[in-house]
Amino acid sequence: MLSVRFLKMELNLAPLSAPTDRTRGELVNTWVPSVGLTLALDMNESLDLCYASDSVDDTCIAFLRERLQRHSYFVDAGANQGLYSCLALHESSRIGVIALEPDPYSQEKLRRNLELNSLDSTRFTLLDVALGESVGTAELMLNTAGNRAGSSLVVDQRAFTGLEDNLTVQVTTAPLTSVVESLGHDAWILKMDIEGMEYPVLKAYLRDAARDTWPRAVIVEAFGRSIHAVGGSPVQLLVEHGYNLVDHDESNFCLELRP
């Protein structure tokens, strides 16, 4: 059986609280032709239903595929059930993958998806951490209304769940600089889907990291409601720092760093 390296960052923090969770649906092993992977999917989840019908982020998948062989690492921030991480390991025999996913529910699916596809565990690290502006802890608000991928540190989930109070799990936070500092000058790709935290995390990273260590390519999610809540657009921020917008769909943007 695949042995996944599962790491908690050494931050000397108190033990994290257990999550309050909904009744989970059964995980169904489903072949997804467009990515050539078998995924364990929960048919109560909207994103999983999309994957089950072979509806994936075609634009972003194509962007990633074109660049896998030219980079040493792929950092999957907000990995969810691991579609992008699994794809990178499956289609490149050399790339190293670092996945960040703080939600125990999604971690469970990610580990199972790695096993289902017999992927190389020596090139994979799963970090039990949420990206933030600094080291610490925070409350991850859980979306238990059929979109667990929408769980967020900054987006209030009560409008989606219909509950009087948010269901939360305490998670460890760390800045992107501390996660990728070991990569040094290696060429790497960043995919960031962290439900509204993209702008503050990238702003801190671009301020603190040397330009020659920045990711050469970035896939980032951006929604208008999040831009207002956190003070800026991650896409505009990246363009202002020397990235070219290569492609996009409704809410995901693909950018590449100018030489």
Contacts in CASP RR format, 6 or more apart in sequence:
PFRMAT RR
TARGET T0000
AUTHOR 0000-0000-0000
METHOD contacts of the structure
MODEL  1
MLSVRFLKMELNLAPLSAPTDRTRGELVNTWVPSVGLTLALDMNESLDLC
YASDSVDDTCIAFLRERLQRHSYFVDAGANQGLYSCLALHESSRIGVIAL
EPDPYSQEKLRRNLELNSLDSTRFTLLDVALGESVGTAELMLNTAGNRAG
SSLVVDQRAFTGLEDNLTVQVTTAPLTSVVESLGHDAWILKMDIEGMEYP
VLKAYLRDAARDTWPRAVIVEAFGRSIHAVGGSPVQLLVEHGYNLVDHDE
SNFCLELRP
1 115 0 8 1.000
2 114 0 8 1.000
2 115 0 8 1.000
2 118 0 8 1.000
2 119 0 8 1.000
2 121 0 8 1.000
3 121 0 8 1.000
4 111 0 8 1.000
4 114 0 8 1.000
4 121 0 8 1.000
4 124 0 8 1.000
4 126 0 8 1.000
5 121 0 8 1.000
5 124 0 8 1.000
5 125 0 8 1.000
5 126 0 8 1.000
6 107 0 8 1.000
6 111 0 8 1.000
6 126 0 8 1.000
6 128 0 8 1.000
7 125 0 8 1.000
7 126 0 8 1.000
7 127 0 8 1.000
7 128 0 8 1.000
8 127 0 8 1.000
8 128 0 8 1.000
8 129 0 8 1.000
8 172 0 8 1.000
9 127 0 8 1.000
9 128 0 8 1.000
9 129 0 8 1.000
9 172 0 8 1.000
9 174 0 8 1.000
9 178 0 8 1.000
9 179 0 8 1.000
11 135 0 8 1.000
11 136 0 8 1.000
11 172 0 8 1.000
11 174 0 8 1.000
13 136 0 8 1.000
13 137 0 8 1.000
13 172 0 8 1.000
14 137 0 8 1.000
16 137 0 8 1.000
16 169 0 8 1.000
16 170 0 8 1.000
16 171 0 8 1.000
16 172 0 8 1.000
17 169 0 8 1.000
17 170 0 8 1.000
18 169 0 8 1.000
19 103 0 8 1.000
19 104 0 8 1.000
19 105 0 8 1.000
19 142 0 8 1.000
19 167 0 8 1.000
19 168 0 8 1.000
19 169 0 8 1.000
20 142 0 8 1.000
20 167 0 8 1.000
20 168 0 8 1.000
20 169 0 8 1.000
21 105 0 8 1.000
21 142 0 8 1.000
21 144 0 8 1.000
21 167 0 8 1.000
22 144 0 8 1.000
24 42 0 8 1.000
24 44 0 8 1.000
24 105 0 8 1.000
25 42 0 8 1.000
25 43 0 8 1.000
25 44 0 8 1.000
26 42 0 8 1.000
26 43 0 8 1.000
27 40 0 8 1.000
27 41 0 8 1.000
27 42 0 8 1.000
27 109 0 8 1.000
27 112 0 8 1.000
28 40 0 8 1.000
28 41 0 8 1.000
28 42 0 8 1.000
28 43 0 8 1.000
28 52 0 8 1.000
29 38 0 8 1.000
29 39 0 8 1.000
29 40 0 8 1.000
29 41 0 8 1.000
29 116 0 8 1.000
30 38 0 8 1.000
30 39 0 8 1.000
30 40 0 8 1.000
30 41 0 8 1.000
30 51 0 8 1.000
30 52 0 8 1.000
31 37 0 8 1.000
31 38 0 8 1.000
32 38 0 8 1.000
32 39 0 8 1.000
32 51 0 8 1.000
32 52 0 8 1.000
32 54 0 8 1.000
32 56 0 8 1.000
32 83 0 8 1.000
33 54 0 8 1.000
34 54 0 8 1.000
34 56 0 8 1.000
34 58 0 8 1.000
34 61 0 8 1.000
35 56 0 8 1.000
35 61 0 8 1.000
35 83 0 8 1.000
35 86 0 8 1.000
35 87 0 8 1.000
35 90 0 8 1.000
36 90 0 8 1.000
37 83 0 8 1.000
37 86 0 8 1.000
37 87 0 8 1.000
37 90 0 8 1.000
37 113 0 8 1.000
37 116 0 8 1.000
37 117 0 8 1.000
38 113 0 8 1.000
38 116 0 8 1.000
38 117 0 8 1.000
39 48 0 8 1.000
39 51 0 8 1.000
39 81 0 8 1.000
39 83 0 8 1.000
39 86 0 8 1.000
39 113 0 8 1.000
39 116 0 8 1.000
40 81 0 8 1.000
40 109 0 8 1.000
40 112 0 8 1.000
40 113 0 8 1.000
40 116 0 8 1.000
41 48 0 8 1.000
41 49 0 8 1.000
41 51 0 8 1.000
41 52 0 8 1.000
41 81 0 8 1.000
41 109 0 8 1.000
42 48 0 8 1.000
42 109 0 8 1.000
43 49 0 8 1.000
43 52 0 8 1.000
44 146 0 8 1.000
45 146 0 8 1.000
45 147 0 8 1.000
45 148 0 8 1.000
45 149 0 8 1.000
46 146 0 8 1.000
46 147 0 8 1.000
46 149 0 8 1.000
47 80 0 8 1.000
47 81 0 8 1.000
47 147 0 8 1.000
47 148 0 8 1.000
47 149 0 8 1.000
48 81 0 8 1.000
50 56 0 8 1.000
51 83 0 8 1.000
56 83 0 8 1.000
57 249 0 8 1.000
57 252 0 8 1.000
58 249 0 8 1.000
59 247 0 8 1.000
59 248 0 8 1.000
59 249 0 8 1.000
59 252 0 8 1.000
59 254 0 8 1.000
60 84 0 8 1.000
60 191 0 8 1.000
60 219 0 8 1.000
60 249 0 8 1.000
60 252 0 8 1.000
60 254 0 8 1.000
61 87 0 8 1.000
62 247 0 8 1.000
63 217 0 8 1.000
63 219 0 8 1.000
63 246 0 8 1.000
63 247 0 8 1.000
63 254 0 8 1.000
64 74 0 8 1.000
64 84 0 8 1.000
64 87 0 8 1.000
64 88 0 8 1.000
64 189 0 8 1.000
64 191 0 8 1.000
64 219 0 8 1.000
65 87 0 8 1.000
65 91 0 8 1.000
67 189 0 8 1.000
67 216 0 8 1.000
67 217 0 8 1.000
68 74 0 8 1.000
68 88 0 8 1.000
68 91 0 8 1.000
68 92 0 8 1.000
68 95 0 8 1.000
68 189 0 8 1.000
69 92 0 8 1.000
69 94 0 8 1.000
70 187 0 8 1.000
70 216 0 8 1.000
71 95 0 8 1.000
71 186 0 8 1.000
71 187 0 8 1.000
71 188 0 8 1.000
71 189 0 8 1.000
71 216 0 8 1.000
71 217 0 8 1.000
72 94 0 8 1.000
72 95 0 8 1.000
72 96 0 8 1.000
72 183 0 8 1.000
72 186 0 8 1.000
72 187 0 8 1.000
72 188 0 8 1.000
73 95 0 8 1.000
73 96 0 8 1.000
73 97 0 8 1.000
73 98 0 8 1.000
73 180 0 8 1.000
73 183 0 8 1.000
73 186 0 8 1.000
73 187 0 8 1.000
73 188 0 8 1.000
73 189 0 8 1.000
74 84 0 8 1.000
74 85 0 8 1.000
74 88 0 8 1.000
74 95 0 8 1.000
74 96 0 8 1.000
74 97 0 8 1.000
74 98 0 8 1.000
74 188 0 8 1.000
74 189 0 8 1.000
74 191 0 8 1.000
75 97 0 8 1.000
75 98 0 8 1.000
75 100 0 8 1.000
75 179 0 8 1.000
75 180 0 8 1.000
75 188 0 8 1.000
75 189 0 8 1.000
75 190 0 8 1.000
75 191 0 8 1.000
75 215 0 8 1.000
76 82 0 8 1.000
76 84 0 8 1.000
76 85 0 8 1.000
76 88 0 8 1.000
76 97 0 8 1.000
76 98 0 8 1.000
76 99 0 8 1.000
76 100 0 8 1.000
76 191 0 8 1.000
77 100 0 8 1.000
77 131 0 8 1.000
77 176 0 8 1.000
77 190 0 8 1.000
77 191 0 8 1.000
77 192 0 8 1.000
77 193 0 8 1.000
77 194 0 8 1.000
77 201 0 8 1.000
78 99 0 8 1.000
78 100 0 8 1.000
78 101 0 8 1.000
78 131 0 8 1.000
78 191 0 8 1.000
78 192 0 8 1.000
78 193 0 8 1.000
78 194 0 8 1.000
79 85 0 8 1.000
79 99 0 8 1.000
79 100 0 8 1.000
79 101 0 8 1.000
79 106 0 8 1.000
79 110 0 8 1.000
79 126 0 8 1.000
80 101 0 8 1.000
80 106 0 8 1.000
80 109 0 8 1.000
80 110 0 8 1.000
80 148 0 8 1.000
80 149 0 8 1.000
80 193 0 8 1.000
81 106 0 8 1.000
81 109 0 8 1.000
81 110 0 8 1.000
81 113 0 8 1.000
82 99 0 8 1.000
82 101 0 8 1.000
82 106 0 8 1.000
82 109 0 8 1.000
82 110 0 8 1.000
82 113 0 8 1.000
82 114 0 8 1.000
83 113 0 8 1.000
84 191 0 8 1.000
84 219 0 8 1.000
85 97 0 8 1.000
85 99 0 8 1.000
85 110 0 8 1.000
85 114 0 8 1.000
85 124 0 8 1.000
86 113 0 8 1.000
86 114 0 8 1.000
86 117 0 8 1.000
86 119 0 8 1.000
88 95 0 8 1.000
88 96 0 8 1.000
88 97 0 8 1.000
89 95 0 8 1.000
89 96 0 8 1.000
89 97 0 8 1.000
89 114 0 8 1.000
89 117 0 8 1.000
89 119 0 8 1.000
89 120 0 8 1.000
89 123 0 8 1.000
89 124 0 8 1.000
90 117 0 8 1.000
90 119 0 8 1.000
94 123 0 8 1.000
95 123 0 8 1.000
96 123 0 8 1.000
96 124 0 8 1.000
97 123 0 8 1.000
97 124 0 8 1.000
97 125 0 8 1.000
98 125 0 8 1.000
98 127 0 8 1.000
98 179 0 8 1.000
98 180 0 8 1.000
99 110 0 8 1.000
99 124 0 8 1.000
99 125 0 8 1.000
99 126 0 8 1.000
99 127 0 8 1.000
100 126 0 8 1.000
100 127 0 8 1.000
100 129 0 8 1.000
100 130 0 8 1.000
100 131 0 8 1.000
100 179 0 8 1.000
101 107 0 8 1.000
101 110 0 8 1.000
101 126 0 8 1.000
101 127 0 8 1.000
101 128 0 8 1.000
102 128 0 8 1.000
102 129 0 8 1.000
102 130 0 8 1.000
102 140 0 8 1.000
102 169 0 8 1.000
102 171 0 8 1.000
102 172 0 8 1.000
103 140 0 8 1.000
103 142 0 8 1.000
103 148 0 8 1.000
103 151 0 8 1.000
103 169 0 8 1.000
103 171 0 8 1.000
104 169 0 8 1.000
105 148 0 8 1.000
106 148 0 8 1.000
106 149 0 8 1.000
107 126 0 8 1.000
107 128 0 8 1.000
110 126 0 8 1.000
111 126 0 8 1.000
114 121 0 8 1.000
114 124 0 8 1.000
127 179 0 8 1.000
128 171 0 8 1.000
128 172 0 8 1.000
129 171 0 8 1.000
129 172 0 8 1.000
129 173 0 8 1.000
129 174 0 8 1.000
129 179 0 8 1.000
130 138 0 8 1.000
130 140 0 8 1.000
130 153 0 8 1.000
130 171 0 8 1.000
130 172 0 8 1.000
130 173 0 8 1.000
130 174 0 8 1.000
130 194 0 8 1.000
130 197 0 8 1.000
131 173 0 8 1.000
131 174 0 8 1.000
131 175 0 8 1.000
131 176 0 8 1.000
131 179 0 8 1.000
131 192 0 8 1.000
131 194 0 8 1.000
131 197 0 8 1.000
131 201 0 8 1.000
132 138 0 8 1.000
132 153 0 8 1.000
132 173 0 8 1.000
132 174 0 8 1.000
132 175 0 8 1.000
132 176 0 8 1.000
132 197 0 8 1.000
132 200 0 8 1.000
132 201 0 8 1.000
132 204 0 8 1.000
133 173 0 8 1.000
133 175 0 8 1.000
133 200 0 8 1.000
133 201 0 8 1.000
133 204 0 8 1.000
134 173 0 8 1.000
134 174 0 8 1.000
134 175 0 8 1.000
134 204 0 8 1.000
135 173 0 8 1.000
135 174 0 8 1.000
135 175 0 8 1.000
135 178 0 8 1.000
136 172 0 8 1.000
136 173 0 8 1.000
136 174 0 8 1.000
137 170 0 8 1.000
137 171 0 8 1.000
137 172 0 8 1.000
137 173 0 8 1.000
138 153 0 8 1.000
138 170 0 8 1.000
138 171 0 8 1.000
138 173 0 8 1.000
139 153 0 8 1.000
139 166 0 8 1.000
139 168 0 8 1.000
139 169 0 8 1.000
139 170 0 8 1.000
139 171 0 8 1.000
140 151 0 8 1.000
140 152 0 8 1.000
140 153 0 8 1.000
140 168 0 8 1.000
140 169 0 8 1.000
140 170 0 8 1.000
140 171 0 8 1.000
141 151 0 8 1.000
141 152 0 8 1.000
141 153 0 8 1.000
141 155 0 8 1.000
141 156 0 8 1.000
141 157 0 8 1.000
141 166 0 8 1.000
141 167 0 8 1.000
141 168 0 8 1.000
142 148 0 8 1.000
142 151 0 8 1.000
142 157 0 8 1.000
142 166 0 8 1.000
142 167 0 8 1.000
142 168 0 8 1.000
142 169 0 8 1.000
143 149 0 8 1.000
143 150 0 8 1.000
143 151 0 8 1.000
143 152 0 8 1.000
143 157 0 8 1.000
143 160 0 8 1.000
143 161 0 8 1.000
144 157 0 8 1.000
144 161 0 8 1.000
144 167 0 8 1.000
145 157 0 8 1.000
145 160 0 8 1.000
145 161 0 8 1.000
145 162 0 8 1.000
147 160 0 8 1.000
149 193 0 8 1.000
149 195 0 8 1.000
150 157 0 8 1.000
150 195 0 8 1.000
151 157 0 8 1.000
151 195 0 8 1.000
152 194 0 8 1.000
152 195 0 8 1.000
152 196 0 8 1.000
152 197 0 8 1.000
153 171 0 8 1.000
153 173 0 8 1.000
153 194 0 8 1.000
153 195 0 8 1.000
153 196 0 8 1.000
153 197 0 8 1.000
154 195 0 8 1.000
154 196 0 8 1.000
154 197 0 8 1.000
154 226 0 8 1.000
154 229 0 8 1.000
154 230 0 8 1.000
155 195 0 8 1.000
155 196 0 8 1.000
155 225 0 8 1.000
155 226 0 8 1.000
155 229 0 8 1.000
156 166 0 8 1.000
157 166 0 8 1.000
157 167 0 8 1.000
158 164 0 8 1.000
158 165 0 8 1.000
158 166 0 8 1.000
161 167 0 8 1.000
175 201 0 8 1.000
175 204 0 8 1.000
175 205 0 8 1.000
175 208 0 8 1.000
176 201 0 8 1.000
176 202 0 8 1.000
176 204 0 8 1.000
176 205 0 8 1.000
176 209 0 8 1.000
177 204 0 8 1.000
177 205 0 8 1.000
177 208 0 8 1.000
177 209 0 8 1.000
180 188 0 8 1.000
180 209 0 8 1.000
180 213 0 8 1.000
183 213 0 8 1.000
184 213 0 8 1.000
185 212 0 8 1.000
185 213 0 8 1.000
187 216 0 8 1.000
188 215 0 8 1.000
188 216 0 8 1.000
189 215 0 8 1.000
189 216 0 8 1.000
189 217 0 8 1.000
189 218 0 8 1.000
189 219 0 8 1.000
190 215 0 8 1.000
190 217 0 8 1.000
190 218 0 8 1.000
190 219 0 8 1.000
190 220 0 8 1.000
191 218 0 8 1.000
191 219 0 8 1.000
191 220 0 8 1.000
192 198 0 8 1.000
192 201 0 8 1.000
192 202 0 8 1.000
192 218 0 8 1.000
192 219 0 8 1.000
192 220 0 8 1.000
192 221 0 8 1.000
192 234 0 8 1.000
193 220 0 8 1.000
193 221 0 8 1.000
193 252 0 8 1.000
194 201 0 8 1.000
194 221 0 8 1.000
195 221 0 8 1.000
195 226 0 8 1.000
196 221 0 8 1.000
196 223 0 8 1.000
196 226 0 8 1.000
196 229 0 8 1.000
196 230 0 8 1.000
197 230 0 8 1.000
198 220 0 8 1.000
198 221 0 8 1.000
198 222 0 8 1.000
198 226 0 8 1.000
198 234 0 8 1.000
199 226 0 8 1.000
199 227 0 8 1.000
199 230 0 8 1.000
199 231 0 8 1.000
199 232 0 8 1.000
199 233 0 8 1.000
199 234 0 8 1.000
199 237 0 8 1.000
200 230 0 8 1.000
202 220 0 8 1.000
202 234 0 8 1.000
202 237 0 8 1.000
202 238 0 8 1.000
203 237 0 8 1.000
206 214 0 8 1.000
206 237 0 8 1.000
206 241 0 8 1.000
214 241 0 8 1.000
214 257 0 8 1.000
215 257 0 8 1.000
216 256 0 8 1.000
216 257 0 8 1.000
217 254 0 8 1.000
217 255 0 8 1.000
217 256 0 8 1.000
217 257 0 8 1.000
218 238 0 8 1.000
218 243 0 8 1.000
218 254 0 8 1.000
218 255 0 8 1.000
218 256 0 8 1.000
218 257 0 8 1.000
219 252 0 8 1.000
219 253 0 8 1.000
219 254 0 8 1.000
219 255 0 8 1.000
220 234 0 8 1.000
220 235 0 8 1.000
220 238 0 8 1.000
220 252 0 8 1.000
220 253 0 8 1.000
220 255 0 8 1.000
221 251 0 8 1.000
221 252 0 8 1.000
221 253 0 8 1.000
222 233 0 8 1.000
222 234 0 8 1.000
222 235 0 8 1.000
222 251 0 8 1.000
222 252 0 8 1.000
222 253 0 8 1.000
223 251 0 8 1.000
224 233 0 8 1.000
227 233 0 8 1.000
234 253 0 8 1.000
235 245 0 8 1.000
235 253 0 8 1.000
235 255 0 8 1.000
238 255 0 8 1.000
239 245 0 8 1.000
239 255 0 8 1.000
242 257 0 8 1.000
242 258 0 8 1.000
243 255 0 8 1.000
243 256 0 8 1.000
243 257 0 8 1.000
243 258 0 8 1.000
244 255 0 8 1.000
244 256 0 8 1.000
244 257 0 8 1.000
244 258 0 8 1.000
245 253 0 8 1.000
245 254 0 8 1.000
245 255 0 8 1.000
246 254 0 8 1.000
246 255 0 8 1.000
246 256 0 8 1.000
247 253 0 8 1.000
247 254 0 8 1.000
248 254 0 8 1.000
END
